[in-house]
Amino acid sequence: MFKAIRRLFGLFALLALIFGALKTLFQWLDQNEQDSNEVFEDEEHAL
């Protein structure tokens, strides 16, 4: 029983680590403030 709980907790910790790393990566990529990679245009620039 305790092994299953420890494995489940470890899985959640691993997922949190992966999502945190992805969030940090996307924030690092976004820091250059270049809009050339944006998928959607801003409303004031749309025709």
N, C-alpha and C positions, 0 to 999 in steps of 0.2 A: 504493500500500500504506500509506504513512504517512498519507495523507489519511483513509483508512478507519479507521485506529487513532485518529487525532485526533478524528474525528467520533464514534466509539464512546465514547471517553473523555469527550467533551463531553456526550454523551447521558447517561452514567452520572452525571456531575457535576450535570447539570440535574435528573435524577430524585432524587438525594440532596438537592439544595437544596429541591425541592418537598416531599419527605417530611419533611425537617427543619422546614420552615415549618409544615406541617400538625401535626407533633408539638408545636411551640411554641404553635400556636394552640389545640390541645386542652388543653394544660397551662394556658394562660392562662384558658380558659373554665372549667376545673376549679378554679381557685384560689378561687372564691367560696364553696366548700364547701356549697352548697345542694344537698340531695338530691332536689329536686323534678324534676330532669331525668333521674334514673336509670331505666334500663329494668328492672333486676332489683331486687327488694327484698332487704334483708338477712335472714338466716335468723331472727334473733331477733324480727323484726317480722312474719314470716309466720305465718299461723294454721295 
